């Protein structure tokens, strides 16, 4: 099981982003920032894949 990074403080929506690999919305927001300011890092509990979401 993947664990949330406690060194970050997320605000706003933390779950429910659609996974681009399997389409599931059983996802969690792992980190508030991705490689750019308009992206966030998520993890899919269904297919176990990390992904970026454009905000």
C-alpha positions as CSV (number, residue, x, y, z in Angstrom):
1,X,0.0,0.0,0.0
2,X,1.3,3.4,-0.9
3,X,1.5,6.0,1.8
4,X,0.8,9.7,1.6
5,X,3.8,12.0,1.7
6,X,3.4,13.8,5.1
7,X,5.9,16.5,4.2
8,X,3.4,18.2,2.0
9,X,0.2,20.0,2.7
10,X,-2.4,19.4,0.1
11,X,-5.4,21.7,-0.4
12,X,-8.5,21.4,-2.5
13,X,-9.6,18.1,-4.0
14,X,-7.6,15.2,-2.9
15,X,-9.4,12.2,-4.6
16,X,-11.5,11.2,-7.5
17,X,-9.3,12.2,-10.4
18,X,-9.9,9.8,-13.3
19,X,-7.0,7.5,-14.0
20,X,-5.7,7.8,-17.6
21,X,-4.7,4.1,-17.6
22,X,-7.9,2.3,-16.4
23,X,-10.5,5.1,-16.1
24,X,-11.1,4.4,-12.3
25,X,-11.9,7.3,-10.0
26,X,-10.6,5.3,-7.0
27,X,-7.5,7.6,-6.8
28,X,-5.7,9.7,-4.3
29,X,-3.7,12.9,-4.6
30,X,-0.2,12.1,-3.4
31,X,1.5,15.5,-3.8
32,X,0.1,19.0,-4.4
33,X,2.7,19.7,-7.1
34,X,3.9,17.9,-10.2
35,X,6.6,19.0,-12.6
36,X,4.8,22.2,-13.2
37,X,2.4,24.5,-11.3
38,X,-0.6,23.3,-13.3
39,X,-0.1,19.6,-12.5
40,X,-0.6,17.4,-9.4
41,X,0.5,13.9,-8.7
42,X,-2.0,11.1,-8.1
43,X,-2.1,7.4,-7.5
44,X,-4.7,4.9,-8.8
45,X,-5.7,2.3,-6.2
46,X,-7.3,0.2,-8.9
47,X,-4.4,-0.4,-11.3
48,X,-1.6,0.8,-8.9
49,X,-0.2,3.4,-11.3
50,X,1.0,6.9,-10.5
51,X,-0.1,9.7,-12.8
52,X,-0.2,13.4,-13.3
53,X,-3.3,15.5,-13.5
54,X,-3.5,18.8,-15.2
55,X,-5.3,21.3,-13.0
